[in-house]
Amino acid sequence: MMSNETLIRFDELEGFSDLLERLRGEPAQIPISLPRSVRLPFMAALQRGIQKPLVFVTSKADRLQSMYEEFGFWSKDGRNYIFAEPAPLFYEKINWGRDTRRDRMETLVALAQSYLPNRAEDCYPEVIFTSVKSLMTRSVPRRDFLMACSTLKTGSTNNVDALCRKWVEIGYNRAELVTGAGQFSRRGGLVDVWPMHLEFPVRIDFFGDEVDSIRTFDPASQRSVQVVESVFIPPASEMIGKINLENEDPGQALVEFNLPMAYKQPATLLDFLPKGAIILLDNNASLQVTSEEIEEQALKLRKEAVEVHSIPSDFPLPYITWSEISDAMTRFSAIDLGFPLSDEVHPLSHAFSPGARFGSHLTDLFAFISKAVDNGSRLTIVSKQIGRLKEVGGARAAELVDSQALSYIDGSLNAGWEVRYPNGKTEILLTDSEIFGWERPRPRKMRARSFEGPEISYADLKPGDWVVHVDYGIGRFAGLVQRTIEGVERDFLLIKYADDDQLFVPVHQADRLSQYIGPDERTPHPTRLGGKEWVTAKEKVKEAVKEVATDLLELYAKRQTVKGYAYKSDTEWQHILEMSFPYAETEDQMRAIEEVKRDMERARPMDRLLCGDVGYGKTEVALRAAFKAVMDGRQVAVLVPTTVLAQQHFDTFRKRLAPFPVTVEMLSRFRSPGEQALILLQLQTGEVDIIIGTHRLLQNDVLFKDLGLLIIDEEQRFGVTHKEYFKKMRTEVDVLTLTATPIPRTLYMALSGIRDISNINTPPSDRLPIQTHIGGYDPQLVRNAIIREIDRGGQVFFVHNRVQTIGAMANHLRKLVPEARLGIAHGQMDEDQLADVMHKFTGGEVDVLVSTSIIESGLDIPNANTLIVDRGDTFGLAQLYQLRGRVGRGASRAYAYFFHHRKRLPTPEGLERLETIAENTQLGAGYSIAMRDLEMRGAGDLLGTTQHGHIASVGFHLYTRLLSEAVNESKQVRGEVEPVKPALPFRGIRPLVAIELPLSVGIPQSYIPADRLRLQLYRRIADTINEEDIDRIREEFTDRFGPLPQETANLFWQLSLKLKAELCGLSSITVEGDQIVLRYPALPEGIKARDLADIGGDIRRGKNAYWMPVGTENGWQERLSQALDRLVGLTIKQEKRNGIQIKSSL
């Protein structure tokens, strides 16, 4: 079978061998006109034939990225790099971003290897992809870069303090945990660092100043992975060392904006290239034009920046011109791959022509293939639809494959070609572009994201936060404190209650605490210690959640018994529709699609909730479900909360379903009364298959001939009356509910088994995190942002949420950016006007859409990749996140700017919301956002207003744990589950065990200095539910922080003791005099003594406890563990005799 690299055999084409010879000689400028689709395989052939570094230069960032990604198809194992262009415009004072820095640093590190002593023969990079702007951008001089690099080897000696200082100077940031490239942390003799060019961080273990060991580690688990002998540490930024600038913002001394001022002679990429490197120009004329446009724009921005005193008039140029680039390139051979201005044509150019196109007509495709093979041609199909094409091709295509006249390759390319060899043979490559008229984007080679460490799910508790203790109620967390009791120092979590009462919670009971989240923003009332108030509140909530659990289970049971419609398996048309999806589905998306289809094919009504972050592909799941229903002759209703979103879905469904005989209509205020009347009639007669609409669909005059599927988008945004309607529908038709509001884990656990839930947690493969900026309104920054987006062919959302002044804001923007085409959209506009401006924006006739938050939900315009929000501090956190979700849906980098008033600071709450949205820029940040929004706004929307009071009295987390227990109990009553007594129920509330033993227990500050991390670790280890977890975390501690101090070893032993005690039903293990007492909970009234088994040794039985002498020897800990082990064994035997299955976690 032919490999990808030899799909074109360049060595057989006229002119290729001569070209290689010419490139091995003196530097030359060579024009070769090649079709765009042939340039990458040509480079791969050149790479194999010449074995010199190649630098490919293109004009735009998006083409740079796509060419780099596609080159992996042609060169599987090459050392290939992308020297990315910085996103900020020249003179724009914004950092370049971590991904850009890493891409550029990887390239410079690879190039630097050839200048280092003891270098390997083949140390240079094979191919570097870059853009004209990247070539123009000034960088660190090669000598400064090499001086800043260092290598640490096992056995070498380094002063750790000096090393850490140097890392700060070359751009590394000190952190508590290393979770992203460019960070380092130090814990005594353990130093973690993540060099910019490495996929994983490294952990360096020092013995004094000597490097004892070096190992890579996983940033998510923080566990070591592999021992290595050495690590090369380059700078983390091209801006090395701080420079003193007057009026410099704090923390901005390393911003690349100042790079031209940092060095007397800044360099460019060309200064790092070794002798003999070859430069390939995508199109020399186009590159020159692009460079001149960039320079012209930069000169305008410089003039504006000098006028507003943003830069001094003598500020150095941050770029070099095209003429300087051209002069520098004369040191290297350069090949112009674009079509020349002269008549000179290289012989290679004559060999290629474009492939035939078929526009999804597969019958025509296979007729063409048969004819081409009969004429002696050989064909290769590169597609993401190989399975489907083989089905359609049938026996004839299979014969061609067997005879090697036709080959299939599972992959994705931009376009194909025909190539004619001198011997008269022709070979044809066809791709999805020729076959279907579109191409699926290649999955982006995503680098390691920023990780969060294993403690991230244990939300930060800060002094002053409201917390809930399972047994004592609501109080304020006052921090971690040390107390000495009977000569032993221990850590405690201090909680302050009403009347200044204090509770010292032992660290092994940290799992009894959770952050208080109420139904709204109101401050809770602290509980009085010692009273019955808390017990009463908990009992009321327990009764309430029993009702909720019963209602949920009854609805669930009713749905199980109702006879529903079972849809048939997927049709041929269903396969064709799914093939037309122009993106690669994620695994989560495919799983959700299969779960929905499986539900639909069962003979009971579906009620599935589909959760997915903004832009993660929920609409595609809904569209496929709708089409499946229509294929069985049923009607579909798609219900959305806003008119604009109805229009968006209408356009999407109509476009995707256009090739099929499916009628899609819309009911909203965008339709005239006459149009609505006709649509209603067509719904009743069955002429309309899919109806999309707002709450207008819920009115009494809307009647269906045969409604089979109801799709609800963002159900929580509909009113109580509407929700009652949905509840009724859930027992009659299939219901699929979509939500971008992630369900907190505790609630998800409580609902699993009652509600069918699908989660889409994985972002599309080509998605990039959105760069987010917050600050006071800055007209210059707004202009730069709009200009940058328009220059790359994109569009801008500008959100101004006051209808009264939106016209004035639009006029301000027209003066600020006269070259932009503006449109205005808000909910009070005339229907025709609003529809017209939205059509113009989606059609690309409007550059900037100035709108209210009407765009908040669901709009999907991949070409809009910049969002600007005026007075962002006045929006709720979830709103801000939804707004940001309107951009970043294409493969281009997206930007979001959230401004507050330029002269007045926002309220503390408003500023906190802005800071939260800026901090959570990683893909899938919806969960973090949702939890912060719960903390700040309350949890009322999630569970309905009837539960407000109950959530307020015990907090959201405890409420959901009680709900989980109520669901499990209700299931047992109904006989829906086997009677199980979990040893340590994960979802429910574990029994309280008080342990007071003469041991120093805790995590010393000398071992882990950061209080925040120590607290998170206490909460994490207190949450362990089995011995395996304890052993795993103990090993992790040694790996991450070094050998365990005795206090921490004691802590792990005590946690093991706690697990055994919980399993046996003990309430406390304490020392009384010279005895250790293992006590059970108080006996019920009327029972004088508990029937306790003999557990042997010197342990005696009391009425309700075991008594074990401490003794004078040091082995009491081992004897106590053995006694608990025996007690666990007896408990398990007793439970089995009682007919209750027990799940031992030990």
N, C-alpha and C positions, 0 to 999 in steps of 0.2 A: 504493500500500500504506500502511496506517495505521501511524504511528510509535508507539513505546511511550508517549510522552508524551500521546498523544490517545486511548488506549484507553478513558479516561473523558473525555468532553467536559464538564468542570465548568461552563463558561460557558453551557451550555444547560440546566443544572439549576436548579431554583427555589431562590432564596436565596443563590446564590454571588456574583452581582454586588453585592447589598446588603451582603454580608459584606466584600467588598473596599472598598466605600465607607466602611463603619464603621471598618475598620482604618486607613484613611488619615486618620482624625480623631484625637480625643483617646484616650489609653489606655483600654481597656475590657476587662472580663472576660467572655468569651463561651463558653457551653457548646455544643458540637456533638457529638452522639453518632454516631460513625462506627465501622463494623466494623473490626477490627484490620487486615484485608487492604487496606482502602481508605485508611488514614491516610497511607501514603507517596505514592501518586499525588495525594492531596489536597494534601500539602505541595509536591509538584512544581508543581501548578497554582497554588498560592499564591505560590510562588517566582517563577513567570513573570508573575503578575498584579500583585503588589504591589511587587516589586523592593526589598525591605527584608531585612536579616539576620533569619533564622529560627533559633530555638533550640528543638530538640526534646528534651524531658526524659522519660526513662523510669525505671523503678524498679530494674532489675537489669542487671548488667554484660553478661550473655549476650544479653539482648534488645537492649541498646544496640549491641553489635557486629553482631548480625544485621540490625538496622534500618539501620545505617550501610552495611553491605555491599549490602543489597537496594536501597537508594536509588539506587545507580548504574544500575539498570535503568530508573528513571524519569527520571533527570536525568544525561545522559551527560557534559555538559561543565561542570557547575556547580563552583564553588569550595566544596567540602564538606569538613567537618572533624569529627573525633571528639575530644571533650575527655574523655579516659579517666578512669575512677576508679582511684585508687591501690589496689593489692591489699592492703597491710597494714591491719589493723584500727587504729582510732584508739588511740593509746598503745602501739602495737607498734613497737619500734625496728628497723625494717627499711627499707632504701632502696626507692624506688618502682620501680626498674628502668628500663632505657634506653628500651624501647618506650613505656612509659607517659609518661616524660618527653618523648619526641619528639612523641607525639600531642598532649599538652597544650601543648608549646611551639609547635608549628605553629599551633594555634588562637590562642594569645596573640599570636604574631607577626602573624597575619592581622588580628586585632582592633586591634593597636597601630598598624597602618598608617593608620587613620583619624585618629590623634592626632599623626602626624608631619607636619612641614612639607613642602610640595611634593608632597602626596599626590595620587594619581589620583582621579577622580570615583567610580569603581566599585571602590575598593580593599577594601571590606569583604568578609568571607566571606558566602556566600549562605546556607548551612545549617550549623549546628553541632549535633552529636548529643552529648548528655551524659546523666548519670544523677543521681539525687537525691543520692547520696553525693558525686559530683563537685561538685555545687552547694554541699553542706555544707562541703567541705574548704577550709580557708583557704589562700590563695596569696599571692604577692608583690604588694605594692601597685602600682597602675598606674604611679605616678610613678617608683618605684624601678626598675621594669622598663624604662621608656622611657629613664631615665638610663643604664642599663647597656648599651643597644643602641648600635651604631656602624655606620657605613658606610665601607668602604674603596673608593676609586676610583683608576683608573689616573691617575698624575701627582700624586696627593696625597702629602703628607709626613707620616710617622708614625715616631716613635721605636720601633724594633723591640723593644728590651728592655722598654720601658714597655708596649707592646702585649701582649707575652707575659705580663707580670705581671698585667695587667688580665684577660686571659682566664682565668688561674688563679683570680682573685677571683670571677669570674662563673660558675665551675663547670666550666671545660674542664680536661681532663687532658693533661699532657704525655706524649708517647709517642715511641718510636723511629720507628714507621711509623704513619701515620693509617689505621686500618682500620675505625673505627666512629665514629658521630656523637658529638660532644662531645669529640673529641680534637684536639690540634694537635702539630706537631713543627717543629723549626727546624734547618736545616743551612746555617749561614752566612747568606747573603742570601735563601735560599729558605725560605719558611714555608708549611707545609700546615696547613689547618684545615678541620674538618667542622662547619659550623653546624647546629644541631639541626633546623632546618626544611627543610634542603635534601636532595635525593635523593642528590647526589654532593658530595664534598669539593672544596675549591678550593686551588690552589697560587698563592701570591703571591710574585712575584720582585721583590725590593727592589734598587735601585741606591743604596747608602748608605741614607738614610731615605726615599727616594722610591719609590713603587710603580711599577715598570717595566712589569709585566704581571700580569694575573690570568687564570687558566684553570682550568676544572674538570678533574678527573682521575678515572680508573677506579680504585677502591680495590683491585681484584683484581690488575690488572697494574701499578698505580701510574703508568700513562702518562697524559699530558695528553689531553683530549678536545676542549675548545672554549674559545676566548678569550672572556672577558666583560669588560665595562667597569667593573663594580663588584660588591661583595658586601656584603650586609647581615648583620651578626653579632649575634644576640641572646644573652642568657644561655643557658647549657647546663642550668640548673637553676632552679627557683623559689626555691631557697635561695641567695641571692646574698651572697657575702662570708662570712668565718669569724666565729664568735662564740666567746668564751672561756667554756668550761664546765669546772668542776672535775670530775676523774675521767672526762673524755671519752676514749673509746677513740681510738687513733691512726687517722687516716684517716676518722673519722666526723663531723668538724666540719661537713660539708656534708649530712649525712643529713637528709631532709625531716622527720624526727621533731622536729627542733628548730625547724622553721619558725615556729611560733607565738611563739617567744621572740626571733626575729630582727627582727621588725618591731613597732612600737608599735601599728599598726592594720593587721593583715593583711587582705587583700582576698579576694574570691571572683570567680568568672567574671562574675557580674552587674555588677561594678564596671568591667569592660572593655567591656560592650556599649554601642554607640552609641545615640543617641536615635533612636526610631522602630523599634527591634528588636521582633520579635514572638516571644513564647514559646508553644510548643505543648506541652501537658501530655498525656502518654500516657493518664493517668487520674489526675485530681487527688486523689481519695479514696485510691487505692492509693499514690500518692507520699507522701501525708501519713502513712499507716500505716507504710510502709517507713522513712521518716525517723524516726519515733518509735521504731521497733524498733532502728534503728542507734544512736540516742541512748541508749536504755535499755541496750543492750549496752556502749556506750562508758562509761557511768557505772559499770557493774560493773567493767570493766577498769581504770578510773581508781582505784576504791576498792582493787582488788587491787594495782595498781602503787604506790600510796601506802603500803600496808601493808608491802610488801617493799622500800620505799625505792628503787624504780626511778625514780620522779619525785618532786619536792618537792610538798608539799600545795598550794602556790600556782601550780602549773604552769598556764599559760594553756590555755583550751579550744582544741583544734585544729580545731574545726568551729563552724558556726553552726546554729541550730535551724530547724525548719520555719516557725515564726512569723516569724523574722527573714527567711527566704527570701520568705515571702508578702508581708511589708512591702516588701522590695526590689523585688518583681515588680510592685508597683502603679505603678511608673514606666513600665511597658511594657504593651502589649496582650497578653493571655494567652488562649489558646483551650484549653478542656478537651475533649479528643477522646474521653474515656471516657464510659461511660453514667452519666447524672446520677442524683442521689438524688431530685431533684424530678420533677414531671410535665412540665416544660418540655422540648420537643423541637424542635430546629432543622429547618426544611424539608428540608435536605440528607439528614437521617437516613432519611427515608421512601423515598428513591430506591434503597436497596441491600438486598439479601438474599443469604444464602449460596448457593454453587453446589451443584448435585447431586453425589452421590458414587457411584463405580462399583466400588471395591475390585478393580481389575485385570480386571473383566469387560468386555473391549473390545467385544464384540458389543453389549452394552447401551449402551455409550458411543456408538457410531455410530448406533444406533437412536434414541437421545435427540437426537443432533445433527440427524438427518434430520427428526425431528418438530419440533424447535425452529425449523429453517429454514423448514419448511412453515408455521409459525405466524408467520413474519415476523421472527424473531430473527436476529441476527448473532453469530457465535461466534469466539473466538480461543483457541487452545491454546498455552500457554507450557510447554514441557517440554524435558528433556534426552534425550527418546526420540523425537524428531521422525521420524527415518528409519523406525523400527519402526512408529510409528503410521500413517504414510503407507502402509506395506505392508499393514497390517491394514485400513485404511480403504478401500483398493481404488479402483475406478473411480468409485463414487458420491462418495466424499470428494474425489477429484480434480476432479470436476465442480463441487462446492461451492466449492473453492478458486478455480477459473477464474471462477466467478460472483461472487467476493469475498464470499460468504456465510460462508466459513470461512477463517481464517488460522492459520498456524503460526508460532511464534516460538521459536527455540532459546534457552532460558534457564531460570532457576529462580526461583520465587516461593514464598512461604509458603502462600498460599491464593488462591482465586479469588472470584468474586461474580457476581451478576446485577444490572444497573442498568437502571432504567426511566426513560425520558425523558418530559417532559410531553406530547410528541406521541404517546405510546403505544408507541413503539419500545422494544424490549428488546435489550440486548447482554450476552453471557455470556462470562466469562473462566474457563477451566478450566486447572488446573495439575496437576503430578504428585500433589499432595496429594489432589485430588478423583478423579483417574483411577486411581492405584495405591494410594492410602492412605498414601503416604509422600512425603517430599520429599528431594531430594538437597541437601546443604549447598552454599551458594554458595561458590565458591573465595574464600578470604580474600584481601583485598588486602594481600599480604605486602610490607612495606617492606624496604628493602635490609638484608640481614643484616650481621653483622660479618664483614669479609673478613680474609684472613690474609696477603695479599701473595704475590708470586710465589716467595719463598724458602721458603715453609712446608714444602715436601716435603723440604728439606734440614734434617733434624732438628738441633736444637741440639747442638753438641759443647761440653762444658764441661771445663775443666781437671780432670783426675782420671778422666774417662770412659775406659773401655776401648775401643780402636779396633783395626781390622784394616787393615794395609797389604797390598795384593795381593801385593807382591813381598818384603816383609820380615817379615810376620807380626803377632802380637798384642802390643800395647804400651799404655801409658797416654798419653793426650793431655795435653800440658803447656801448651798455649796457643799463641797467635800471638806470634812473636818477631821482632825486627828484627836483622839481622846485616849488617855491612859487609864485603864481599869485594872485594878489589882496588879499594878506593875507592868502590864502588857499594853503596848501602844497599838491602836487599831484605827483604820479609816471608817468613817460613817458618813451617810448622806443625811444632812440636816434639813428637816422640814419644819416650817413654822405654821402654827394653827391659830385659831381664834384665841383671844385673851393672852397672846404672846406665849402660848404653850409651845414646847419644842419636842420633836420626835427625832431620835437618833436611829437611823435605819442601818443595820449592819450590811456590809457590802454584799454578803452572800444572799441577801434578800432584795437586791436592787431590782429584781424582776417584779417585785410587788408594786413598783412605781411606773406610771406612764404620764406623759404630758397631757395636761387638761386641754381638751378642745370642746367648746360648748356649741350650742346650735346657732349662736350669733356672736357679735363682738362684745357682748356685755361681760363685765368682770364677775367671776363667781363669788359666792359667799364662802369664806373658810369654815371648815367644820370645827366644832368644839370637841376636844379630846375627852374621853371618859363618859360622854352622854350617849343617848340612844338615837340621836339624830341621824347618824350615818347608817346604822343598822336598819332603821325605818326606811330611809331613802332607798337603800339597796333592795329591800324587800318589795317596795312599790314598783321599782324598775323591773324586778324579776317577774312580777305579775303581768306587767305591761308587755314585756318581751315574749311571755308565754302566749299572749293573745296574738301578737305579730307573727310568731312562729306558727301558731295554729292556722291563722288566715293564709299564710304563704303555703303551708302544706296542703290545706284544703283546695286552694286554687290549683296547686300542682297535681293533686290527686284527681281533681275534676278533669283536668286536661288529659290525664292518663286514661281516663275511662271514656271520654268523648270520642266518637268515631270520626276521624278526620279523613282528609283526602290524601292518598298516597300517590305521589308523582312518579312517573315512569323514569327509567334511567336516561342519561344524557342522549340527546339526539345528535345526528350528523351536524345540524346547524349549530347546536350548542358548541361543538368542537371548533367549528369555523369561527364563531363569534370569539371564543376564548383565544384562538390563534391571532386574532386581529388586535389584541391588547398590545400597545406599542412599548411596553415596559416589561422588565423581568420581574415576575412575582417573587415576593419573599417567601421563605418557608412558613412564617406565621400566616401570611395571607393565603397560601395554598391550604394550610390546615383549616383556617376559618371557612374557606370555600367548601372544603370537603365536609366539614361539620354541618354547615347549612344545608348542603345537598342531602346529606344522610337524614337530617331531620325531615326534610320535605318528602323524602321517599318512604317515610313511615306513615302508618295510618292513624296518626293522632296530630292535633294541632301543634305546630312549632311555636315556641316562645323563646327566642334566642336573643341575648344581648351581645352586641359586637362592640368591644372597647378597642379603641386605637387612637394613638396620638394624631394630632393634626397632620394631614398629608400622608398618612401611612397606607392609604388604599382601601378604605372602608367602602367608598362608593362603588368601586369595581366589584366587590363582593356582592353588594346589593343589586347591581346591574345584572350580574350572572344569575342570581336567584330569581330576579324578575323575569328574565328571558326564559328560564326553565319553566316558570309558571305559565307563561304565555304559550310555550310550546305544547303544553297540555290543554290549551283552550281556556285557561282561567284568566281573570283580570287581576291587575295589580294596582294598588294605590300607594303612592310615595308621598308621605306627609312631612313637610318641612316648616320650620318656624318663621321664615321671612320670605318676602316676595322676591328679593334679589337671589336668594338661594334656590327658590323654586325655578327661576329663570335659568340659573346655572345648571341645575340637574336636568331641566328640560332640554337644554342645548346639548349636554353630554349624552343623555340617553338617545336623543334623535340622531346625533352624529354617529354613535356607535352602532345603532340598530338600523341605519339607513339601508344597508344591503338586503334587509329582510322584510317580509310583509307584516310588519308590526306597526300599529298606529299608536303614537305617543302624543298625549295632549297635556295641557296645563290649565289649571284653574287658579287664578289669582287676580289681583286688581289690575294686572297688566292686560287682562282680557276685557273687552267691552261686554255690556249686558247681552247683546245679541250673540256674540261668540260663546259666552257662557251657556246660554240657553241651548245652543246647538250641541255643545260638548256634553251637556247633561243628558240630552236625548240620545246621543251616540253611546253614552255610557250604559243607558238602559237597554239599548238594542244590542250591545256587545260590539259595536263598531270600533270603540276605543279599547285598546288592550292595556295600556299603561297610562294612568292619570297621575300627574304630579301637581301638588298644590299645597297651599297653606291651610290654616284652620277652616278655610272655605269648604274644604272637602268634608268637614264634620257636620255641615248643616243638613237639615231634614230633606231638602229637595235633591240631595245627591243619592241616586239609586243605581245599583250595579245589576248587570244581568247575572254575573257569576264571579263574585270577588273571591280570589283564592289566597292572595298574599297582601299583607299590609306592612309597609316599611316605614318606620318612624325615625326621623333624624332628630337627635337631641330632644328626647321626650321630656327631659326636666324643664324645658323652656315652655311647655304648654301648661294650661291652667288645670285646676282641680277637676272641673266638669269634664274636660277633655280626657283626663287620666281615668276617670270612671268609665268613659266610653271605651278606652283602650283595654281596661280590665275585662269588660264584657266581651270585647272582640277576641281576647286571648283564648277563649274557650270555643270560638266559632271558626276562625280562620288562622292560617299561619301568620305569625307576627315576627318580624325581624327589627330590632331596635338598634340604632347606631348611636354611639356617644363618643365624644372626644374627651370627656371628663373621666380620667382614670379612677377606678374604684380602689380605695385604700385596701391594703392587703387584709387587714382584720375583717373588713366587711365582706370582701371577696370570699374569705374562708367561711364566714357565717352563712353566706348565700349559696355556696357550692353544694350541689345536690338538690337544691330547690329550684334554682333558676339556671338554665343552660347559658353559659357564658363563654364567649370566644375572645381571646386577647390577641391583638396584633401589636407586638412589642418591638419588631425589627423595622428600622427605617429602610426605604428603598435604597438599593445599592449605590445609586449615583448621588445620593443626598449628602449635602455638606452642612455642618453646623452654621447657624446664622450669626454673623458678627453683630454684636449689640452694643450700642453707645447710649449712655444716659448723661444728661447735663442740662444747663440752662439754654434756652432757645438762642441759637446762633445763626443769623441769616447767611453768613459766609459758608458755614458748614452745610446748611440746607442747600445752598446753590451748588456747592461742590458735589454733594451726594446726588442731586438730580442730574447734573452734567455727566458725572461718571456713569450713571445708569443709562442715560440716553445715548452716550457715546458707544456703549457696548450693545446698543440695539434693544435695550430693555425698557420697562415701564415702572412707574412709581405710584404707590398709594400714599396720599397725604391725608391723615385723619385729623379733622378739626370738629369736635363734637358739639358745636353750638350752631344751630340752624340760623339764628339771628345774625351771626357775624361771619358765616361761612363765605358769603360773597366778598366781604372786605378782605378776608384771608386770601381768597383766590386772586383778587386784584394785587395784593402785596406780592404773591408768587409770580404773577405775570410781569411785574416790574423787576423782580429779583432774577427771574430766568426767562427773559423774553423769547429765547429760542425754543421753549417748550410749549407743546400744545396741551391746554388744560381743559378738564371737564369737571362738572360739579354734580354730586349725587347725595341726596338725603331723603328720608322717609316722607317728608311733607310735600315733595314735588308732585307735579301732575304725572299720572301713570305713563303717558306716552313719552314725556320728557325723560323720565327716569329710565325707561326701557331703552330709549334712543342712546343716552349717554353710556349705559352699560354695554350695549352692542358695539358702540364705537371703541370703548376701552378694550373689550375682549377681541375686537378686530384689529387692534393696533393703530387706530386712527387718533387716539388720545394718548399722550405721553404721561401725563400726571392726572390721576383721579383725586380730586379734593372731595372728601366725603365725611359723613358722620360715621358712627360705629355700625352703620347698616351693613358694612362689608365684613363684620366680625365673624360670621358663621359660614364655613364651608366653601367660600369662593375659591376656585382653583384656576389661577391664571399663571401658568408656568413662566411666561415672559415677564411678569412683574416681580422684580427681585430686590426692590428697595422699598422699605416702609418708613414713613416719617410720621410720628404721632405728636401733635401739639398738646401740651398740658397732659402728658401721660400720667402724671401723679394723681389725676382725678378719676382714673379708671381703676376698677377692681383688678386683682392679680390675675384671675382666670380670664378676664376680658383682655388684658395685655397679652397674655399667652395666646389666646385665640387670634388676636390681631396679628401677632408676629407670625402665626401659622399661615397667613395669607401669602407670605413670600418664602423663597427657598424651596419651591416645589419643582424647579428645573435642575439641571446639572450645574448651573452657574452659582458662584458664591453669592449669598444674599446678605443684605445689610438692613438693620433695624435701628432707628434713632427714636428714643423716647425723651422728649424735652419737657422740662417744667418751666415755670415763669422765669424769664431771664434776670429779673431784679428781686423777686421774692422767693425765698426758700419754700419748698413744699412742707406740708405737715410731716411730723415724724412718721406717721403711718404711710403717707404717700411716698415718702423717700424710701421707706423700707420695701414697699412694693416694687419701686423702680430698681432698687439694688438687688432684690431677689430675681427679677427677670433678667438683669444683666449677668448675675452669677450663674444662672441656669441656662447656658447656651448649648449644652451638649444635646445630641439627638436623643429623643425620648425623655426629655426633661419634664414631660407632662406630669409624671408621678411626683417628682420633687415639688413642682409648682402646686399640684393639687394638695399636697400635705401642708405646704406653707399657707396656701389659701384657706385650708380648713382651720389652721391655727389663727389666722388673722381675721377671717370672716365668719367662721363657724360652719357646722356640719348640717344645718337644717335642711338644705335642699336635697341632701342625699337620701334621707329617710322620711321626709314628709313632715308637715307641720304638726301632726298629731303626736309626734314623738319629741317635739321641742323640749317640753318640760322634763322628760325623763333623761334626755341627753344632758340638759343643763345640770341635773342633780348629781350625775355620776361621771360625766365626761364621755366623749365619743368612744375612746378606746375601750373603757370598761363596759360601756353599753354594748358594743359589738361582741365582746367576749361573753357577756351574759346572754346575748341573743344566740350566739353559737351554742352555748350550753342548752338553752331552751329548745333549739331546733333538734339537737341530738336527743334530748329527753322526749320530745314529742314523737320523734321517729320511733323510739323504743316503745312508747305507749301504743303506737299504731302497729307495732310488730314489723316495721319496715326494715329494721336492722337487727342483727344478732345482739343479745345482751352482752355488752362488752364493758369491762371496767378498765379503762386505760390506766396504766401505772402513773403516767404523767401526761395528762391530756394537753396537747399542744395548743388547741384553740381556747380551751376553757381556763378556769382559774385554778392554779395549783394550790394544794393545802399549805398553810403557813407552818413552818418548822423553825422554832427558835433554837439557835445553837450558841451556847456560851461555854467555851472551854478555855483553859489556861494556855492559849497559844497567841503569838503575835501573827496577825493575819492581814494581808493587804498587798498592794503594789506600791513600793516605796517611790518617792519622788526622784531619788537618786537613780532608780532603774528606768522609769518613764517620767520625765519632768513635766510634760504637758498635762495640766489638770483635765482639759477637755477630752483628750485621748484616754486618760486613765478612767474617767467617768464612763465613757462609751465602752471601754473594755470591761469594767465592772458589770455594766448592764448586759453586755453580751454573754459573759461567762455565767452570770447568774441565771440566764435563760436556757442554759444547756439542759437537755432532756435525757441524755444517756451517757454511759461511761465512755463510749467511743468519742463523743463530742469533747468530753473533758480531756481525754488523751490527745486528741488532735490539736486542741487549742494550747495545751501544755507544750507540745512539740513546736507549735507555731511561735509561742512566746520565746522559746530558746533560740529559734532561728532568727526572729525579727529583732529581738532586744538583747540577746545574750543569755548566759546561764541564769537560771532562776535564783533570786535571793530566797532565803529560808522563809520569809514571810509570805512570798508568792507561792512557794511550794506548799506551805500550810494552807493557803487559800484553796488550791486545787483539791487537796485532801479533804478539806471541810465541805467543798461542793459535792464531792463523791459521797460523803457521809449524808449530806442533805438529800440526795437522790434516793438513797436507801431508806432513809427515815420517812420520806414522802410515800414510798412504795409500801412501807409497813404500817402507815397510818399514825406514826408518832407525831406528837405536837411539839416536843422539845427534847433537847439533849443538853443537860446542864450539870454543873458541878455543885454539890451541896456537901459541905464539909470535906471528908476524904472519900466521897462517893460520887460516881458519875451516874446520873439518873436519866433513864430513857422513859419519858412519860407520854401517855396517851391523852387524847382530849378528855375533858371532864365527863364523868359517867352520867347517863340519863337518870332522871329522877326515879327512885324506887329500885335502882340496881346498886348493890353495895360494893360489888367487886367484879372486875373483868376476869374472864377465864383465860389466864395467860399460860402458855406452854413453857415447859422447862427448856432453856437454851444452853444448859450445861455450864461447866466451869465454876468459877467462884461468883457467878451472877445469881442473885436471889430475886424472887418474884414478890411484888407487893400487891396491893389491891388494884392499882391502876398504872404500875410502872415496874421497870426492872432497875435493880441497883447493882452497880459494879464498883468494887473498891479501886481507887486510883492506884494504890500501891506505891512502894518506894522506888521501884525500878523504872526505867525509861520506856518500857514497852507498852504503856497504856494505850497509845494510839493504835498499835497493831491489834491489841486485844479487843478494843472497841470496834474496829473494822470487822474483825472475825465474828463478834457478837451480832452485828448488824447483818452480816452475810447469812448467818444461821436463821435470824429472824425473817429475812426476805424469803428464804427457802420454805420456812413454815407457813408464811403468809400465802405463798403461791399454792402450796398443797391444800390449805384450808379453802381457798377460793375455788379450786377445782372441785373439791367435795361439795361445795355449795352450788355447783353448776354454773359458775360465772367464769367466763374466759378472761384471763388476765394477760395483758401485754407487758411483759417485763422489758424494761429499757436498759437493763444492766447486763 
